[in-house]
Amino acid sequence: MRKMILVLAPVVLALLFSSCSDKVYTASTATTAGPNAADYLPFTKSLKFRLDNDKADLRKLQFYTDRPITLRHTGVAGNGVIMSGTVSYDKLQDVTEVTIPAYTPGICERVKGDSLFISFDAPQNVFVFAALYANENFMMQGTNWYNGVADVTYDGKTYRASCDECGSLGEVRLMIKKSQSGGYKTPAGGGKVIAGRKLN
């Protein structure tokens, strides 16, 4: 029995120390995923307050998201028939999926209190980001929340929106680019681009 303990002790210790190594996935590695993540900072309630006091126009500021967003719309196609206690459709379901990659550029179409209406695509296709209650960061908003997935409206349809990378749509933050002086930056140029919307 003593020999068995002497043989198993190093194995158990090796497993214990390897599970506590520095290579564990941390929140800091999750939030820095994406192109040049260090060049971005969260758009916060205090920053908005400062810009409001300076009478700055938020529609001239380039915004981004820090995580990818996936929108899924499922439409039932065909006629439903009930047979043997189940519903059967004569056609397949119509599934539409739209992806907004992390750090996709977007613009603010309008501001309502602590809510910003951000468009990453065509005008009027907006998503609401808000800093509600004690939350300092502007986060993605939706309705009918269930397991981190929520309803949002896009292109006149209701989509189920999720953040497959982070577990909850509510974790998607609104970001801006840092300037060399440490403030905020409004990039020049732009125009409409694929997978994003830039300032003109």
C-alpha positions as CSV (number, residue, x, y, z in Angstrom):
1,M,0.0,0.0,0.0
2,R,2.9,2.4,0.9
3,K,4.5,1.7,-2.5
4,M,1.3,2.5,-4.3
5,I,1.0,5.9,-2.4
6,L,4.7,6.7,-3.3
7,V,3.9,6.0,-7.0
8,L,0.6,7.9,-7.2
9,A,1.7,11.0,-5.2
10,P,4.0,12.5,-7.9
11,V,1.3,11.9,-10.5
12,V,-1.4,13.6,-8.4
13,L,1.0,16.5,-7.7
14,A,1.8,16.9,-11.4
15,L,-1.8,17.0,-12.3
16,L,-2.6,19.5,-9.6
17,F,0.2,21.9,-10.6
18,S,-0.5,21.6,-14.4
19,S,-4.2,22.4,-13.8
20,C,-3.0,25.6,-12.0
21,S,-0.7,26.8,-14.8
22,D,-0.7,30.2,-16.3
23,K,-2.3,28.9,-19.5
24,V,-5.8,29.1,-18.1
25,Y,-8.3,31.0,-20.2
26,T,-9.0,34.3,-18.4
27,A,-11.4,37.2,-18.9
28,S,-8.5,39.4,-20.1
29,T,-7.7,37.1,-23.0
30,A,-11.4,36.9,-23.9
31,T,-11.8,40.7,-24.1
32,T,-8.7,41.3,-26.1
33,A,-9.7,39.0,-28.9
34,G,-9.9,40.8,-32.2
35,P,-7.8,43.1,-34.4
36,N,-5.6,45.4,-32.3
37,A,-7.9,45.2,-29.3
38,A,-5.5,47.3,-27.2
39,D,-6.4,50.2,-29.5
40,Y,-10.0,50.3,-28.2
41,L,-11.7,51.3,-25.0
42,P,-15.2,50.8,-23.7
43,F,-17.7,53.7,-24.2
44,T,-18.8,54.4,-20.7
45,K,-21.5,56.5,-19.0
46,S,-18.9,58.8,-17.5
47,L,-17.4,59.4,-21.0
48,K,-20.8,60.1,-22.4
49,F,-21.4,62.6,-19.5
50,R,-18.1,64.4,-20.3
51,L,-19.0,64.5,-24.1
52,D,-22.5,65.8,-23.3
53,N,-21.0,68.6,-21.2
54,D,-18.7,69.5,-24.1
55,K,-21.7,69.6,-26.4
56,A,-20.0,66.9,-28.6
57,D,-22.1,65.3,-31.3
58,L,-22.0,61.5,-30.7
59,R,-23.1,61.0,-34.3
60,K,-19.6,62.1,-35.3
61,L,-17.9,59.4,-33.2
62,Q,-17.0,55.9,-34.7
63,F,-18.3,53.0,-32.6
64,Y,-17.4,49.3,-32.5
65,T,-18.5,46.2,-30.6
66,D,-16.0,44.2,-28.6
67,R,-17.6,40.8,-29.4
68,P,-19.2,39.1,-32.4
69,I,-23.0,39.1,-32.6
70,T,-25.0,36.4,-34.4
71,L,-28.6,37.1,-35.5
72,R,-30.8,34.1,-36.4
73,H,-34.3,34.4,-37.9
74,T,-36.4,31.2,-38.4
75,G,-39.5,31.4,-40.5
76,V,-41.8,28.4,-40.8
77,A,-42.4,27.7,-44.5
78,G,-45.2,25.6,-46.0
79,N,-48.4,24.2,-44.4
80,G,-48.5,22.4,-41.1
81,V,-50.2,19.0,-40.8
82,I,-50.7,17.2,-37.5
83,M,-50.1,13.5,-37.8
84,S,-49.7,11.0,-34.9
85,G,-49.5,13.8,-32.4
86,T,-46.7,15.8,-34.1
87,V,-46.6,18.8,-36.5
88,S,-45.1,18.2,-39.9
89,Y,-44.4,20.9,-42.5
90,D,-44.4,20.2,-46.2
91,K,-41.3,22.5,-46.7
92,L,-38.2,23.1,-44.7
93,Q,-37.8,26.0,-42.2
94,D,-36.4,29.2,-43.7
95,V,-33.4,30.2,-41.5
96,T,-31.6,33.5,-42.0
97,E,-28.3,34.2,-40.2
98,V,-26.5,37.5,-40.0
99,T,-23.1,37.9,-38.3
100,I,-21.6,41.2,-37.0
101,P,-17.9,40.4,-36.3
102,A,-16.1,41.9,-33.4
103,Y,-14.8,45.4,-34.0
104,T,-17.3,46.1,-36.8
105,P,-17.6,49.8,-37.3
106,G,-20.9,51.4,-36.6
107,I,-22.4,54.9,-36.2
108,C,-24.8,56.5,-33.8
109,E,-28.1,57.4,-35.5
110,R,-29.7,58.9,-32.4
111,V,-29.4,59.3,-28.6
112,K,-32.2,58.8,-26.1
113,G,-31.1,59.3,-22.5
114,D,-28.6,56.7,-21.7
115,S,-29.4,54.7,-24.8
116,L,-27.5,54.9,-28.1
117,F,-29.1,53.6,-31.4
118,I,-26.1,52.2,-33.3
119,S,-26.2,51.2,-37.0
120,F,-23.7,48.8,-38.5
121,D,-25.5,48.5,-41.8
122,A,-28.2,50.4,-43.6
123,P,-29.8,53.5,-42.0
124,Q,-32.6,52.7,-39.6
125,N,-31.2,49.2,-39.0
126,V,-30.2,50.1,-35.5
127,F,-29.3,48.2,-32.3
128,V,-29.8,49.7,-28.9
129,F,-26.8,49.9,-26.5
130,A,-27.5,51.3,-23.0
131,A,-25.8,51.8,-19.7
132,L,-28.6,50.8,-17.4
133,Y,-28.8,51.0,-13.6
134,A,-25.4,50.8,-12.0
135,N,-23.7,49.5,-15.2
136,E,-21.0,51.9,-16.4
137,N,-20.5,50.3,-19.8
138,F,-22.9,50.6,-22.8
139,M,-24.1,47.0,-23.4
140,M,-26.2,45.5,-26.2
141,Q,-30.0,45.5,-25.3
142,G,-32.8,43.2,-26.4
143,T,-36.2,41.8,-25.3
144,N,-37.5,38.3,-24.3
145,W,-34.2,37.3,-22.7
146,Y,-33.6,33.6,-22.2
147,N,-30.2,32.0,-21.5
148,G,-28.2,35.0,-22.7
149,V,-30.1,35.2,-26.0
150,A,-32.6,38.1,-26.8
151,D,-34.9,39.4,-29.5
152,V,-33.7,42.3,-31.6
153,T,-35.2,43.9,-34.7
154,Y,-33.2,43.9,-37.9
155,D,-34.3,44.6,-41.4
156,G,-38.0,44.7,-40.3
157,K,-37.8,41.2,-38.8
158,T,-37.3,39.8,-35.3
159,Y,-34.1,37.9,-34.8
160,R,-32.7,35.9,-31.9
161,A,-29.4,37.6,-31.1
162,S,-26.6,35.9,-29.3
163,C,-22.9,36.2,-28.6
164,D,-21.6,32.7,-29.2
165,E,-18.2,33.6,-28.0
166,C,-19.2,35.0,-24.6
167,G,-22.3,33.3,-23.5
168,S,-24.7,36.3,-23.2
169,L,-25.7,39.1,-25.6
170,G,-25.7,41.3,-22.6
171,E,-21.9,41.1,-22.4
172,V,-21.3,42.8,-25.8
173,R,-19.9,46.2,-25.1
174,L,-19.8,49.4,-27.2
175,M,-16.3,50.5,-27.9
176,I,-14.4,53.5,-29.4
177,K,-10.9,53.8,-30.7
178,K,-8.2,55.4,-28.5
179,S,-6.3,58.4,-29.9
180,Q,-2.6,58.9,-29.3
181,S,-3.4,61.6,-26.8
182,G,-5.5,59.1,-24.7
183,G,-8.9,60.5,-25.6
184,Y,-11.3,59.5,-28.2
185,K,-10.8,59.4,-31.9
186,T,-13.1,60.1,-34.9
187,P,-11.6,58.5,-38.0
188,A,-11.6,60.5,-41.2
189,G,-12.8,59.2,-44.5
190,G,-14.9,56.0,-44.7
191,G,-18.2,55.5,-46.4
192,K,-20.3,52.3,-46.5
193,V,-18.2,49.2,-46.3
194,I,-19.1,45.5,-46.2
195,A,-19.7,44.2,-42.7
196,G,-19.8,47.7,-41.2
197,R,-20.7,51.3,-41.5
198,K,-18.2,54.1,-41.2
199,L,-18.6,57.8,-40.8
200,N,-18.7,59.9,-44.1
